[in-house]
Amino acid sequence: MRKTTATPADVSRRVVGVPAQPGRMESVSLAEGALPAPGPTASHPGPDADPAPQASAPGAAPMAHAEGPGAEADPQSVIAGAGPVGRSGERPTVRLRDAGPDEQPRYAPEWLELREPADAAARSMELLDPLRIRLANLPGRSGLAIHDLGCGTGSMGRWLAPRLDGAQHWVLHDRDPYLLHFAAVASPRAAADGSRVTVETRRGDVARLTPDALLGASLVTASALLDVLTREEVETLAAACAGAGCPALLTLSVAGRVELSAPDPLDDEIAAAFNDHQRRGGLLGPDAVSVACEAFADQGATVKVHPSAWQLGPENVGLTAQWLRGWVGAAVEERPELAERAEPYLAARLAACAAGELRATVHHSDLLALARPTGGAG
Ligand SMILES: C[S@@+](CC[C@H](N)C(=O)[O-])C[C@H]1O[C@@H](n2cnc3c(N)ncnc32)[C@H](O)[C@@H]1O
């Protein structure tokens, strides 16, 4: 769902017939990318630490108007991040920048924007109270320093900053300077009690974070990140948090389970193939939360986990359709022999979605790890 790949199998680019309205068939591509023109990336210098541009409006700036994401992506193709997309460079108009053979998966701001309301509704509120208590008891606290790892366009900050009291400085980490630009422009400005929120961006690989990089951190947070890391990377992250003595709130890791209204015999096969696709290259996919629990517990942290499922219905048609295309597209890329049955399956699911008749529960988990405080934070 969230993982893209640079080398999709041809089968995921097939064109399938989907009834857009009863009695009418329409061609729908499973996986051609549809990204905006480069825009900010072209002029973004991409330094390791960028001062964030400051918006004047108080509170969280709405993401859609930051310069670009908007809703211009072709709704009949898979947006990068929702599922497998075409090889970078196949279509010059959707190319974000020169792609080398080692290019990492990219996430289109459209995809992150599309999922932001469902993410916000899904994140567990139950983990916030124990977090607030821990933050209130930090020694020598004069404001919170919060590191958001794999921040994308910054949705975690827009969700969490207005739910915590006190002045906050957010350090937004991502390897993608294009997304960092959007995160900085649409960053939150005010805490729950009206205190000031400031941000800076840091471009880099969060999988190599050291305790030094988290010096003075009050909190490490992330959303939809753990499942695209490896076991070793999660262990490195847990060790860095333990070294810095700071808690970690890691939300929206995929759990590998999906429920769709009007269950279909193919549901389980698609889910299993999708989960295997997520595990490609040693990434954790649906194993992320159990591995993270072990890694943080091994560092002496107390770990709490809470469900945070997307509950998708008629009000989420755009997200559900993209998610379906990505989910089925990845499954078919993983197991091409599914293609023949997956095409009518996807067509029927999309038709039900367009008619407002499909409900989907996409299970995720949130994790709060309370490290032993070192006494130096704050
Ligand atoms: C699924 S997106 C989630 C973005 C954002 N947290 C949200 O919830 O909308 C994953 C993000 O993590 C970033 N990312 C993945 N692996 C990374 C790594 N090793 N180092 C830095 N950023 C990474 C991607 O660029 C992307 O922005």
The ligand as a Tripos MOL2 file, in Angstrom:
@<TRIPOS>MOLECULE
LIG
   27    29     1     0     0
SMALL
NO_CHARGES

@<TRIPOS>ATOM
      1 C1          4.2320    6.3720    3.7770 C.3       1 LIG1
      2 S1          5.0990    7.8520    3.7950 S.3       1 LIG1
      3 C2          4.4540    8.5950    5.2870 C.3       1 LIG1
      4 C3          4.6510   10.0750    5.3360 C.3       1 LIG1
      5 C4          4.0440   10.7820    6.5440 C.3       1 LIG1
      6 N1          4.6640   10.3430    7.7660 N.3       1 LIG1
      7 C5          2.5580   10.5850    6.5930 C.2       1 LIG1
      8 O1          2.0790    9.8870    7.4830 O.co2     1 LIG1
      9 O2          1.8670   11.1390    5.7250 O.co2     1 LIG1
     10 C6          6.7180    7.3700    4.3060 C.3       1 LIG1
     11 C7          7.6750    8.5440    4.3570 C.3       1 LIG1
     12 O3          8.9150    8.1060    4.9120 O.3       1 LIG1
     13 C8          9.9850    8.5690    4.1210 C.3       1 LIG1
     14 N2         11.0620    7.5860    4.2970 N.ar      1 LIG1
     15 C9         10.9670    6.2470    4.0980 C.ar      1 LIG1
     16 N3         12.1430    5.6620    4.4220 N.ar      1 LIG1
     17 C10        12.9620    6.6600    4.8150 C.ar      1 LIG1
     18 C11        14.3020    6.6780    5.2560 C.ar      1 LIG1
     19 N4         15.0230    5.5570    5.3540 N.pl3     1 LIG1
     20 N5         14.8630    7.8710    5.5810 N.ar      1 LIG1
     21 C12        14.1410    9.0240    5.4800 C.ar      1 LIG1
     22 N6         12.8610    9.0580    5.0630 N.ar      1 LIG1
     23 C13        12.2770    7.8910    4.7310 C.ar      1 LIG1
     24 C14         9.4300    8.6770    2.7140 C.3       1 LIG1
     25 O4         10.1440    9.5830    1.9100 O.3       1 LIG1
     26 C15         7.9990    9.1400    3.0070 C.3       1 LIG1
     27 O5          7.9250   10.5290    3.0890 O.3       1 LIG1
@<TRIPOS>BOND
     1     1     2 1
     2     2     3 1
     3     2    10 1
     4     3     4 1
     5     4     5 1
     6     5     6 1
     7     5     7 1
     8     7     8 2
     9     7     9 1
    10    10    11 1
    11    11    12 1
    12    11    26 1
    13    12    13 1
    14    13    14 1
    15    13    24 1
    16    14    15 ar
    17    14    23 ar
    18    15    16 ar
    19    16    17 ar
    20    17    18 ar
    21    17    23 ar
    22    18    19 1
    23    18    20 ar
    24    20    21 ar
    25    21    22 ar
    26    22    23 ar
    27    24    25 1
    28    24    26 1
    29    26    27 1
@<TRIPOS>SUBSTRUCTURE
     1 LIG1         1 GROUP 0 **** ****
